Amino acid sequence: MSELEGVSQQVKRVVGELQELNRSAKFLLLADRQVQQELGIGPEQAKQLQSAIAEVEAAQRKFGEKLTQLDAASIESMEK
């Protein structure tokens, strides 16, 4: 596999992950107390939501780290 093909596959993977993060953005609205109140979410459900939101945020941080690595690798390959 050529270097260009490898980078192309990485970009496709990143685009897919970005699309998934975009879908999760709506889910993150549920962290807002006003939204929870308007939806009638009780204390136990709110606690479960906070746990799920923490997982989504951790995944977003991990994605950001991967994106940074991809950027660094792309820049390095262009300099060669």
C-alpha positions in Angstrom: 0.0 0.0 0.0 1.4 3.4 -0.9 1.7 6.2 1.6 -1.0 8.1 -0.2 -3.4 5.2 0.1 -2.6 4.9 3.8 -3.3 8.6 4.4 -6.4 8.3 2.3 -7.7 5.5 4.5 -6.9 7.4 7.7 -8.8 10.4 6.3 -11.8 8.3 5.5 -11.8 6.9 9.1 -11.5 10.4 10.5 -14.4 11.6 8.4 -16.5 8.6 9.7 -15.6 9.4 13.3 -16.5 13.1 12.7 -19.9 12.1 11.4 -20.4 10.0 14.5 -19.4 12.9 16.8 -21.8 15.2 15.0 -24.6 12.8 15.7 -23.6 12.6 19.3 -23.7 16.4 19.7 -27.5 16.2 19.9 -27.2 13.7 22.7 -24.9 16.1 24.6 -27.8 18.6 24.8 -29.2 16.2 27.4 -26.5 17.4 29.8 -28.3 20.7 30.2 -30.5 20.8 33.3 -33.2 22.9 31.6 -33.5 20.3 28.8 -33.7 17.6 31.4 -36.5 19.4 33.2 -38.4 20.1 30.1 -38.2 16.4 29.1 -39.3 15.3 32.6 -36.1 13.4 33.3 -35.9 12.3 36.9 -32.8 12.3 39.2 -31.9 8.6 38.5 -32.2 9.1 34.7 -30.1 12.3 35.0 -27.4 10.4 36.8 -27.4 7.7 34.1 -27.2 10.5 31.4 -24.3 12.1 33.1 -22.4 8.8 33.1 -23.2 8.2 29.4 -22.2 11.8 28.6 -18.9 11.4 30.4 -18.2 8.3 28.1 -19.0 10.4 25.0 -16.8 13.2 26.1 -13.9 10.8 26.8 -14.4 9.4 23.2 -14.3 12.9 21.8 -11.0 13.6 23.6 -9.5 10.4 22.3 -10.7 11.4 18.8 -9.0 14.8 19.2 -5.8 13.1 20.1 -6.0 10.8 17.1 -6.7 13.8 14.8 -3.6 15.6 16.2 -1.5 12.5 15.5 -2.9 12.2 12.0 -2.1 15.9 11.3 1.4 15.4 12.6 1.9 12.3 10.4 0.5 14.1 7.4 2.8 17.1 7.8 5.8 14.8 8.4 5.0 12.8 5.2 4.7 16.0 3.1 8.1 17.2 4.4 9.8 14.1 3.0 
